[in-house]
Amino acid sequence: MKKLFPLIILLLVASCIEEPQFEDTTNETSLEDISFEGFNFETGAQVKLAITDYTQGTAKYKVSYMSDGEVNTIGSFFKKGSGLSTDLFLPTSVEELLLIKSDSKGAESYIIKVSGSSANLTINETSSGSVANEGCIDHLYAVNNNGDFFTIDVSNSDFTPTSLGQLQGGGSIANALDQENGIMYYNVNKNLYAYDIASGTYTIKHTNNPFNGNYPRLEYKDGYFYMSNKNVMHKVEVESNNVVASYTISGFINNDGGGDLAFDSAGELYLACFSGLYKFSAINDQNGTAEVVRISAENFPFQLTSMAIDRQDRIFVGTNDAQSNLIQISKEDGAYSIVKTFDKKINDLTAWKCEASNLSQQDSDNDGIIDELDDYPNDPEAAADVFTPSELGMGSFAFEDLWPLKGDYDFNDMVIGYRYTNVLNSNNESVRFIMNFTVRAVGAGNHSGFGIELDVDPSLVSSVTGHHTGGNNTTLDPKGLEANQNKSVIIVFNDSFNFMQPAAGAKFINTDPSEASVEPYNIEVVVEFVSPIDPSLIGDAPFNPFIFSSLERGKELHLAGKTPTSLADQSLFGTGSDATELGSGKSYQDTNNLPWAIHIIHQFRYPTEKTRIDKGYNKFIDWGVSQGSQFKDWYGDNNGYRNTSKLYFNN
């Protein structure tokens, strides 16, 4: 992710329709007193992942890493011969990788140490899963305080509910599953009930609990209950009902109420509540403390009361409305999507996770990957998706459009959300590349287009579709790539005003909260390859995005450190405030290395019109002065981080 710092001394130039009115900064420290010599805002590096796997048969490797409390899924790859060798682009701070191996026997997880530019793993044997009859269906058990008890089929997108009648003893707001013994537990006041799934019978397991009544969070693992409410959690032995450890949870942002607990396939404990999705980073039985790190960038806009993690490590949560929403949340960044609305409320969820061996071993498209492991079971040319930044979330690009002159640094002249999907075949080769963009704001009078450069040689591309190139300032070749470029340059659009206009009476598009907002505009661009290619040929995310003048194609603005395309007017380098030195790797930065464009891995709540970015984000300068080592989540809504009155929330 590219880093940058706010300008304290600014040159007034009309970037937007009205000249920016700057705040008096007479008493502020000038950034011109600080040298960032040699700092190019690069936070990533190439790491070679090498897996030696002596087990037999096909396997799918899902690779993730932790960064600042976030689980970032790189994607899924397939075993090739005796393992896998692939290049990954990781943050330089990453010390471990999480690998989940799935095969016909089930799933196992591994932690891989990153040492310099390599990460190596040897798998000698696997003990996961046991062969059983086919016919298992992944599902959730749902309960509510009205006594409703039902399952939700999560094996397909219908999410079909099936009623199991009424809970014995009354309504419940907490349940947990001992899948090995086929028991679902639920709490009613002081009583803990056990529901035998095979026989459909109920018994009272215990008649008291550490909370002396109801509590909202309950999870089961390896013979223990994890019971929690707000910042307190107890570990309770199931059979004896004895409390073996109690914890005070720290690390909540803004609110610790509501929600639920759940373990993922790697045994990591997650907590979702009103203020977002969290991961436990430390649990200490001796001193009774537990620490959580927030994955979400901000509070959820709904009252979350439940959570379950299924076999595929998908997080499902529910709301306790009369007509509850079932919501899927990304482990990577806390992004979410409503997948189903039911005619009853959900107070808690727990997941029944089928073993892979319980499911069909059918390979419908004969690509060597069984349907259960295949993201495209009916397409022999495709098998897995790799997402950036995540399946549900979107990253953000934010631009100042006056380069090479300085603007008002509100970073809302163009704000674009992105998500990339790299579609791989069973040999881990790229067969197509899908780019989803959302134009969220245009706080400028200048007309600008948006493009992205991939490293892939144009001869390997068969077609590009979905772009919006009305106008005369760009020329495409028959494939849909921009003509006369050395690399594959895709013009997503050449003038944002061709499809977005300010609302009636407004001067800007989604940057002034006093004006009516405009619906963000979505674009999907699909790149098809002539034949499957090595994914490394595409380049490293977030690749090379840029804006350009709709009236002067050669005037391009890129992220700091990125190179211009073949059509850029390089005579603009070194003019105005620009201090680009292409030979040294410095580009689109001023003399203090300050850039005109930023990349944020989350959805960015950008500043309102004429508000400098450090006025909306209180930790922005501290993050910059530390050269990115502190306040890496400066864009989040942690207490004291944001001045919300100076950020745009209307879209």
N, C-alpha and C positions, 0 to 999 in steps of 0.2 A: 504494500500500500504506500503511496507516495505521501510524503510529509511536507508541510509548509507552515509558515508563520505569518501572523497578521502584520500588515504594514502600519507603522505608527506615523510616519511622515508620508503623506500621500500627495500625488500630483493630480489636481482637479482636471479631469477630462470627461467629456460627456459620453459615458458608457451607456447610460439609459436614456429614456426619452426626456427626463428632466435632469438637470445637473445635480449630482449628489450634494447634500448638505452635510458636511462633516462636523463631528463633535470637536470641541476644543481639547487638544491633546498637549497643551503647553507644558503641563507638569508631569507628563508621562516619560518614561525612559525610551529613548529612541533605539530601535533595532539596528540603526546604523552604528551603534556603539558595540554591537555584538558581531563577531565574525563566525560564520559557519563554513569556513574554508574547508573544502574537501568533503563536505557532507552533501550527498546527492539524494537523500531521503529514501534510499533503497533499503528495504527491510527483509528481502528474500534472497534465497540462494538455491542453487541446484543440488539435490541430494539423489544419489543412486540407490534405489531399493533393490536388494538382491535376496530372493527367497530360494532356499534349497529345500525341496519337499520330497521326501522319500515314500510318501504314501501313494497308494494306487488310485486311479480314476480321476474324473473331472472335479475341479474345485473352483469356487468363486472366492476371491479375496476382496473384502471391503476395507479400504484404508482410510484412516482418519488421524488427526493430530489435535492436541490441545494447544490453544494459544490464548493467554489471558482469560482462562476460564471457559473458553468456548471450544466445543468439539466441532472441528471443521472436517467434513467428509470430503475427501479428494475424489472418491468414486470407487467403482468396482472393476476388478480385473480378473481374468481367468488364468488358471494354472496352465502353463505351456511346458510340456515334457516333464522335467523334474523340478519345476518351480516357476519363477518369474524374475525378470530383470527389467526395470523401467526407471526412467528419470522423473523425479518429482520436483516441483518448485515449492519450497517451504519457507515460512518466516525463519529468520536466523535465530530466533529465540527458542525454536522447537528442539526439545531434547529427546522426545519419545514419540513413536508412532503406535497407534492402536490398529491391529489387524484382526478382523473377524473372518475366519475361514469357514465356508459352508460347503458341504458335500452331501452325498446320499446318506451319510450316517448322522448328520446333524450339524452343529456349529460349535466352534471353539474360538476363543479369543487369545491374542498374544500381544505382549508389549515389546516393542523393538526399540532399542537404544539408537539414537542418532549420534554418530561419531564423526565429526568433521563433515565431509561431503558424502558419507556413506551410511547405510543402515542395513544390517544383515540379519537374517533369521534362518535357522535350520529346523525343519519339522521332521522328526524321526518316525513318529507314529501318532495316531489319533485315537482318543478314547470316547469321542463324543457320540451320543445317541445310541440307541439300541434298536435293532430291527423289530418292527411291529407291523400290524395290519394297516392297510391303507384306509382312509376314510375320515381322518381327523380334519376339523374345520377350525381355523383360528378365529377366536371370538373373545369378546369382552363380557364380563358379568357386571351388570349395572343395578344399583339399588338407589332408593330415595327415602326421604322421611315420611312419605305417604304409605310405605310398605310395599311399593311396586318392586318386582324382581324380574329382570329380563336379561337376555343375552343380545349382543350385537355382533353380527357376522362381519368380520373385517377382512375376509378372504377375497372380496371383490368390492367394487365401488358402490354397490347398492346399500351396504351397511344395514342389512335386513334385521329388524328386531324380532325376538321370539319371547313371548311372555312365559314366565315360570310360576305364575300365580303371585300370591302375597307372602311376604316374609313372616315367619312365625315370630311372635313377640312384639311386633310393631315396626315402625319405620326406622331406617338406619341412614347415617351419613358417612359411614366408614366401612369398607370391606377389604379383604385381602385373600390371596389364594395360595394354598399349599397344593401345588399341582401334583407332586409326587404321590401324595396320599389321597388326592381327589377330594379335598375339603376346602370349601369357601367359608371364611369366617366373616362375621359382621357384628357390629356393636349396636346395642339398643340400651341407652342409658348406662347402667353399671354392668349389664349382662353382655357377655361375649357368646354369640351363637355359632355353632358349627353346622354347616349344611353339607351332607354327604351327597356328592354329585351323582354317584352311581345309583344309590337307592332313593334319592330324593327325600331323605329324612333329615329332621332337625334335632339337635341336642343343645343344651346349655353347657358350654365349655367352662366358663368361669363367671363368677358373680360379683367381681370387683375389678377395678383397673386403677392405674396411678392417677388418673384425672378425676376419679370419683364421679364419673358421669360420661356424657358424650364428648367426643373429640373428633376433629375432621380428617385426620390423616392416619392411615393404617397401611402397613406393608409387611409381607412375610418373606423371610429368607433363612434357609438352613436351620429350621427349628426355633427361630426367634421372630417375635413381632417387633416392628418399629412403629411406635405410637408417638404422634406429635401434634402440638397445637402452638401456633405462633412461634416463639423462639425457644421452646422446650421440646425435647425428644427423649423418649425412654426406650431402652432395649429390654424386652421382656421374654423370658423363656416360655415357650408355648405350653409345655406340659405342666410345669410347676406354677406358672403365673408369677414367678419371681422377677423383680426388676434387677437385672444384672449390671446395668449402666444407665446413667442419666446424663443428658448433655444440655448445655446452653448453646444455642445456635447463634453465631454472629455472621455478619456479612449481608444482611438484608438491606435493600435499598428502598426507601420510602415507606414500605408496608410489609408486614410479616403475616398478615391474616389470610385465612381460607386455604384452599388448595389441597395437595396430596403429595405422597411419596411414591417412588417406584424405582426399582433396579433395572438397569439395562442388561444386555447379554454379556457384557464384560464384568458385571458385578458392581458397576458404578452406581451410586445412589443419586437420584435427581429429586428435586422438589419444585413444584409449580404452585404459585399462589397468586394473589391479586397483583403483586408488583412484578411478576415476570417468572421466567424459567431460570432455575438455579441448579448448580451441580455442587455436591459436597466435595470440597478439596482436601478436607482433613476431618477425621473422627478420632478423638482421643478418649479411650475408656478410662485412663488413669486420672486425668484432671477434669473429666466431665465437660469437655468442650467439643464443639463441631463448627467447622467453618464452611460457608457456602460462597460461591462466586456466581454472580449473575451472568447469564448468557444473553438474555434479552437486552436490547438497548433502552427500553422504556417500559412503563407499566402496560399491562394488557387492558384493552378497552372493554373488558367484560369481567363479571364476577366468577372467577374460576373456583370450582369446588372439588375437582376430581382429576385423576391422572392414571394412565396405564401405559406401559411400553410393551409392544407386541414382539413377536419373533423376529421381525425385520428391523427392530429398533425404531419403529415409528412411535412417536409420542401422541397419544390421544388424550384429550381433556374434555370435560363437560361443564356446562353451566347449569345452575339450579333454577332456571326459569320454568314457568309452567309448561312451556314448550322449549325444552333444552336443545342447545346446539352441541353437536359432537364436532370437535375442532382438532385438526392435526397440527402439531407444532414441530418445527424443525429443531433438531438437536444442535445444529450448527450455529444458528443465530437467533433463535426464538421467534422466527417468522411463523405465521399461522394461516390456516385456511379452514373455513367452515365447510365440512364435508356432508353434514346431514342435520336435519332438524326433526325432532321427535315430538309426539303429542303428549309427552310427560316429562317430568324433570329428572335430572341425573344429579344425585348427591355424591356418588362415588363409583369408581370403575376399578376393575382388576382384569388382567389379561390371561387367558388360556393360550399357551404357546405350543403349537404342534412341533414335534420333531420332524426334520426333513424326511426321515425314513418312513414316517406315517403317511406321507403324501405320495401322490402318483409320481412314478419315475418316467413318465411319458415324455418324449422329445418330439413334439408335433411338427417342428420345422426341420428336423434332422440335421441340426447344426452342431451336434455333440454336446449341447447344454440342455439338461432336462428342463421342462417347463417351469418347475418350481424355482430354479435359479435364473431363468431367462426373463429379462425385462421385456423381450419381444418374442414370446413363445411361438408366434405364427409367422415370423419374418426370418428366413434363414440368413439374411444379410446383416442383421442387427441382434445384439444380445444384452447390452448393458449401457447405462447412462452414467456419465460423469458430469457433476454440476459444479458451477462456480457462480456465486459463493455457496449456494445450497439449493436443494430442491424447491423449497418454499420461499426463501428469502431473495432479496435483490440488493446488490451493491449500488453505489451511486458515484457518478461523475459530476463535478460542479466546476463551472468555468467562469472566469472573468474575461470579457471579450475584447478588451482594448489593447491587448498585446500588439506591439512592444511597449506601449505606454501603460502606466499604472491607472487602475480604476478605483472604484470605491471599496473593493474587497468585501462585498457582501456575498460573493460566490453564489449568486442566483441569476446571473445573466443567461445561463443555460444549466439546468439541472436534469440529469438523465439517469434513470434507474436501469440496471442491467442484470441479466441472468444468462449464462452460457450453458448449453447442454451439448456435450461431446458424445455422440452415439458410437459405441464400439461394437465390433463383431466378436465372435468367439475366440479370435486370435489377438484380441486387444488392439485391433487396428481401427482407426477412425473411418467411418463410412459416410457420416454427414455431421455438420456442425450447425447447431441452432442457436441463434442469438435473439433474445427477447429484450426489447428496450421500451421504457416508459418515459416519455417527455413530461416532466412534472412542472417545470417552471421556465418562463422566458422573461426575465426581468431586464430587458434591454430593448433599445430602439434599433440597434444594428440587426440586420438580417444575417443569420448564420446557418450553415449546414453542419451536419455531423457525419463523421466517417470513422472507420476503424481499419487498421492495417494488420493483417496476419502475416506471419513469416512464410507461410506455405507458397511454394512456387506456383504461379498462375497456371502453368501447364497441367498441374494436378487437379485443378478445379474444373468440374464439368458444367456447373450452373450456379447462379445466385438468384434467389427470388425473394420477393417481399419488400424490397426497398421502395422508397418514395422519392423519385428523382425528377419531379416536374420542374421545368425550367431549362435554361440554356447554358448554365455555368459549369456543367459537368458532362462528360462524354463516357458512355459505357461501351464495352466491347460486347460481342454476341453472347458471351457467357453471363454477362451482368456485372463483371468487374469493371472498375474504372480503367479507362484506356490509358496507355502510355505510362504505366507504372511497372517498376521492377518486381515488386511484391504484390500480393493479393490485397488490393485496397477496395473496400466496400463502402460505397456512399449510401448510408442509411437514409438520409434525406438531404436535400441541398438548400432548403429554406424552411425553418420551423413555422413561419407564418403562412405557408401553403396549407397547413392543416390545423393550426391553432391560432386563434385571434383573441385579443382581450375581450372580456365581457362588455356588454353595453355600458358605456360611460366610464370604463376602466382604462387606465394607461398602461398597465402591466399585466402579465399573465401569471397569476398565482404567486405574487411576491408582496403585495400590499393587502393586509387583512381587512382593511376598510373597503376594499373593492370586492365585487362578486368574483367567485372562483370559477375556473374553467376545468372541465373534466380532463384529467391527464390522458395523453394519447399513447396508445400501445402499438408497437410495430414488432413483427416477427420476421427475421431474415434467416433463410435456410441456405447453407452452402453444401452442395453435393460434390463429392469427389469422383474423379474418373474411375478410380479403383481404390480399395482400402489403403490407407497410408499410416505410417507411424505417427502417433499423436504428437510427438515432439516436433514434427515438421510444422505444426500449426503455430507454435510459439508458446510463450508463457502468459498466463492470465495476469492482469486484465488486458493483455495485449497492448495495442497502441491506438487508443481512442483519441480523436481530435475534433475540434470544430474549425470551420473555415468561413471566410467571408463569402456570402452569397453573391457579392458583386465583384470579388477579387479572389479567384480560386486559389492563388498562390499564398494567400495570407492564412497560414495554418497556426493553430495553437494546440500544443500537446501537453501531456503530463511532464513534470520535471524529469530530465534525464532521457526522455524518449527522442527518437530521431525523426526528422521531417520525412515526408514521403518524397517521391521523385518529382512531384509537381509543385513542391513548396518553393516560394520565392526566398532564397537564402540571402538575398541582399538586405533583408529586413533584420537579420541577426546583427547584434551590436548597435542597433539604433534605438532611440528612445531610452528606456530603462533596461533593455535586454542586455545580458552579458553572456550569451551563448558562446561556448568554445567547443565545437563538435569534436575536435581532435582529442580533447581531454575528457569527453563524456558528459560535459555540462551543457544542458540545453533548456531553453524556455525557463530560465531563472535570471534574476537580476544580480547585481554585484554581491549581495548578501545571500545569494542562493534561494531567494524567495520566488516561488512559482506563481503562475496564473491559473493553475488547474489542480484540483485535488481529487483523490480517489478514497472513498470510505466504504468499508466492507458491509456496512448496514445501510438501511434506508436513512437518508440524511435529512434531519430537520434543519433546513437551511435558514439563514437569517432573513428577516424582513427587508424590504427595500430600503437602501441607504444605510443599513446597519452593518458595521464592520464585524467580521466573524468573531473576533475576540470579545466583542460586546455581548454577543449571544452565548458564548462558551467561555466560562470563567477560567477553565484550566487549559485553554488553548496555548497561551503564552508559556505557561509552565511546561507543558508537553514539548513545545518547541525548544525552549532553552535547554531542556534535558536531552535534546537530540533524540527524542522519541522513547527514552527509557522510562519516563514517568507519565502517568495519566494517559496511558494508551487508549483508554476508553473515554477520552475527553468529550466525545460526542454523545455519550449516554445521559440519562436523566438521573444520575446519582445525585444525592443531596448536595446542593451547592455548586453543581457543575453548570447548570443552565440558567439563563435569564429568559424564561419562557415567553415573556412579553415581547421579546425581540427576535423570536423564531416563528416561522410560518407553520401553522398547524391546520390550515383549511383544506388540505387535500391528502 
